[in-house]
Amino acid sequence: MTEDYNEIEQVELAIQAAERMVGQATMSMDATQLQNATQALDEAKQKLEEAKIINLNHDHWEYSNSRLNRLSHQVENAKD
């Protein structure tokens, strides 16, 4: 139980870090920051996939995945 909780916390922290980076990058429109935000999103997606393997609650996975998709679209729109 504790391991699963820790995995969920790691996913949440990774998403929160990606959210902050995307926010900063899209406000500044700096190419380097946009690239770093993309990398943070990729890392958060990887953590989410790892959590899915250990049977992360489907509703929590869906919610986290939708947050990451929204952030990805935000970064892609900023890059265009």
Phi, psi and omega per residue, in radians:
M1 nan -0.813 -3.127
T2 -1.106 -0.702 3.124
E3 -1.070 -0.766 3.121
D4 -1.077 -0.743 3.129
Y5 -1.090 -0.765 3.126
N6 -1.072 -0.678 3.122
E7 -1.131 -0.738 3.104
I8 -1.103 -0.738 3.101
E9 -1.070 -0.736 3.136
Q10 -1.085 -0.711 3.096
V11 -1.090 -0.832 -3.113
E12 -1.079 -0.750 3.119
L13 -1.118 -0.697 3.124
A14 -1.141 -0.698 3.116
I15 -1.169 -0.751 3.124
Q16 -1.083 -0.712 3.099
A17 -1.114 -0.733 3.113
A18 -1.116 -0.717 3.108
E19 -1.028 -0.789 3.130
R20 -1.099 -0.775 -3.107
M21 -1.156 -0.710 3.112
V22 -1.116 -0.750 3.116
G23 -1.030 -0.815 3.139
Q24 -1.144 -0.752 -3.083
A25 -1.161 -0.718 -3.105
T26 -1.303 -0.412 3.057
M27 -1.321 -0.697 -3.087
S28 -1.484 -0.461 -3.069
M29 1.027 0.426 3.111
D30 -1.360 2.265 -3.076
A31 -1.058 -0.689 3.140
T32 -1.167 -0.753 3.114
Q33 -1.148 -0.644 3.084
L34 -1.114 -0.691 3.107
Q35 -1.154 -0.742 3.110
N36 -1.121 -0.649 3.095
A37 -1.139 -0.697 3.093
T38 -1.085 -0.723 3.112
Q39 -1.136 -0.723 3.114
A40 -1.108 -0.665 3.079
L41 -1.118 -0.760 3.118
D42 -1.059 -0.719 3.119
E43 -1.157 -0.700 3.110
A44 -1.148 -0.703 3.099
K45 -1.097 -0.688 3.116
Q46 -1.110 -0.771 3.108
K47 -1.086 -0.685 3.120
L48 -1.122 -0.738 3.110
E49 -1.124 -0.686 3.095
E50 -1.111 -0.681 3.125
A51 -1.183 -0.601 3.111
K52 -1.086 -0.649 3.140
I53 -1.092 -0.596 -3.130
I54 -1.598 0.418 3.039
N55 1.247 0.799 3.011
L56 -1.050 2.433 3.097
N57 -0.872 2.274 -3.057
H58 -1.032 -0.721 3.132
D59 -1.111 -0.700 3.107
H60 -1.160 -0.696 3.115
W61 -1.089 -0.803 -3.136
E62 -1.048 -0.796 -3.141
Y63 -1.076 -0.833 -3.128
S64 -1.121 -0.721 3.140
N65 -1.117 -0.696 3.131
S66 -1.169 -0.636 3.082
R67 -1.089 -0.792 -3.128
L68 -1.151 -0.675 3.105
N69 -1.109 -0.730 3.110
R70 -1.070 -0.761 3.136
L71 -1.147 -0.696 3.114
S72 -1.062 -0.769 3.114
H73 -1.105 -0.678 3.135
Q74 -1.074 -0.792 3.136
V75 -1.168 -0.756 -3.133
E76 -1.094 -0.694 3.090
N77 -1.138 -0.624 3.124
A78 -1.202 -0.570 -3.131
K79 -1.261 -0.472 -3.092
D80 -1.282 nan nan
